[in-house]
Amino acid sequence: MIAVSRLKSEDRIVEKIRALATTSPGLTIGPGDDAAVVARAAGLLAATTDMLVEGVDFLPGEDPERLGRRAVAVNLSDLAAMGAEPEFFLLSIAVPPERGEEVPLGIVRGAIARAAAHGATLAGGDLSAAPLLVVSIAFWGRPAGDPVTRSGASPGDLVYLTGHPGDAAAGLRLAEAAPPDVPGLAAADRQRLLAAFRDPEPRVAFGAWLGRERLATAMIDVSDGLGVDAGRLARASGVCLRLERERLPISPALAAFAAAAGVDPIELAVGGGDDYELLFAVREADAPRLGEKADALGVPIRAIGRVSSGSGAVLSDARGERDIASLGHDHFETAR
Amino acid sequence: MIAVSRLKSEDRIVEKIRALATTSPGLTIGPGDDAAVVARAAGLLAATTDMLVEGVDFLPGEDPERLGRRAVAVNLSDLAAMGAEPEFFLLSIAVPPERGEEVPLGIVRGAIARAAAHGATLAGGDLSAAPLLVVSIAFWGRPAGDPVTRSGASPGDLVYLTGHPGDAAAGLRLAEAAPPDVPGLAAADRQRLLAAFRDPEPRVAFGAWLGRERLATAMIDVSDGLGVDAGRLARASGVCLRLERERLPISPALAAFAAAAGVDPIELAVGGGDDYELLFAVREADAPRLGEKADALGVPIRAIGRVSSGSGAVLSDARGERDIASLGHDHFETAR
């Protein structure tokens, strides 16, 4: 009897993933073996991981390519917050088999394209079945200077934020609606907010520059909400972050959404999640160096407050201060 | 108003995870920041990832610590199959919040303990909510010699296997039964088979030794079944693997299970998954070197066949040969 080996379904998909994968100078062994192998010079390695679960971190029916792009973006944002330049990533996908191979292949395409835009390469991964779609990425890279932790902020430092907090939270509300719209909201604003949620732009080059120039004394990426992430940076640094309500960079699109939907844009900006912007502290003397680079990279930045002694994160306006560190997304609100 | 920052539930669990984490000479920044940072000498880095999904890769209700141990073991097995020594890992857990913090904490404890036994350390991770439990690990390490791929086997090489294939598949059948037993099976055999499924022993030291000594011309870990993984090694190497039925190392426990359950132990050994044993090819002249090291490490090994020209993987006995490369576990049997 002659053996003719039927290529298994899982292997067929893996072969197609291998065909999508790109090469890179350091990549000695790419996807398809038991482990990936890369060559590295001596030095520090920064590594992060994020798992996205259908129905929790993204909406059912999300476009696979956009999901792959987003899964990479949230990991790139973590590396950016460390002041690190991305190098390679591992991509795990668990998917209901009946959805067909186009779902994992679309995710891989989106992930590879998103990473390539920042000079990073797929090294390997894992494919398995599940009752619902799960995408997990582990991404590593190299700190451009000293790693920027959450713990170096000192009283007197200025607090900066990239981008426009709350846009993604408004985009999520739009995406959850059917149709994804709010009466009275202009199409351009709707598209901008939806894109902020579905396809966030990680601040990779700016984060690495802050690290390389040793300008950020502490940094975190705002993924669970400005309030709670400000609280985390404050706690790690042993300081208080005092943000000023009137300085929060509310985008025109968010303002339009808030007016049309009858909500407070500040609540979305402080309590909404999924922004993937960088919140960082800078010595006041270094602040003048930021604007030119941010402009050159097309990254909006804004000084939104100051570090003081104490603890927690507060938002202040003419009427006083309020705690914002317990706002925002908490996966485990019900866990005790 | 004085701000008192309430520590969020998710952060509370992360704090407890940080308290469990151990230090390591290379670990510059461990769990709790946006990314982990480790110091590394120049050279190759081997990296792998595996995701375990409740109901697919492990049974609902699995003990959290054992699940953490197993999640680490399956990744260590991939590194072993590359001839690499493990260094650090990232651990992502998605869990239904209502199950309480003891589930993720148990997983972390088990994972840390399992990795520590092989000299590896938790570097970071991600915690999120999900409708069902998912554990994803990314593990990296250093090839002890040249990385051992699946693709170097040549006609004439001997084919070796560690351990006893099919024990884990029998253990899964036992675990799925309620109570986990088969009439007529001795308690010691039952325990041995259940342990093979629930808490496999990755062949870390032996795999690294094979790599360091450049003894394995090709290697793969048998996780989806001996047949299908033999087929994968054969395809990557462009050869045929001819395994001999009478040489398959059927454990006494598997033989007892098969007799009691009325199944063919060879079918479980060839078609069952979750073995996490090493299948590797060795030049015939090098074969005499294997036994002493395997004995010293307490790793059972057996020559089970030979590499020939051709393609596929076959099992031969007195009656002839049959294809075994399409047996075994396929997550995507229904996907087309």
Interface residues (C-beta under 8 A of the other chain):
Chain A: M1 A3 V4 S5 R6 L7 K8 S9 E10 D11 R12 I13 T28 I29 G32 D33 D34 A35 A36 V37 V38 A39 R40 A41 A42 G43 L44 L45 A46 A47 T48 T49 D50 M51 V53 G55 V56 D57 D78 L79 A81 M82 A84 F88 L90 L91 S92 A94 P97 E98 R99 G100 E101 A123 G124 G125 D126 L127 S128 A129 A130 P131 L132 V134 S136 A138 W140 P143 P147 T149 R150 S151 M219 I220 D221 D224 V228 G231 R232 A234 R235 A236 C240 G310 S311 G312 A313 V314 G320 E321 R322 D323 A325 S326 G328 D330 H331 F332 E333 T334 A335 R336
Chain B: M1 A3 V4 S5 R6 L7 K8 S9 E10 D11 R12 I13 T28 I29 G32 D33 D34 A35 A36 V37 V38 A39 R40 A41 A42 G43 L44 L45 A46 A47 T48 T49 D50 M51 V53 G55 V56 D57 D78 L79 A81 M82 A84 F88 L90 L91 S92 A94 P97 E98 R99 G100 E101 A123 G124 G125 D126 L127 S128 A129 A130 P131 L132 V134 S136 A138 W140 P143 P147 T149 R150 S151 M219 I220 D221 D224 V228 G231 R232 A234 R235 A236 C240 G310 S311 G312 A313 V314 G320 E321 R322 D323 A325 S326 G328 D330 H331 F332 E333 T334 A335 R336
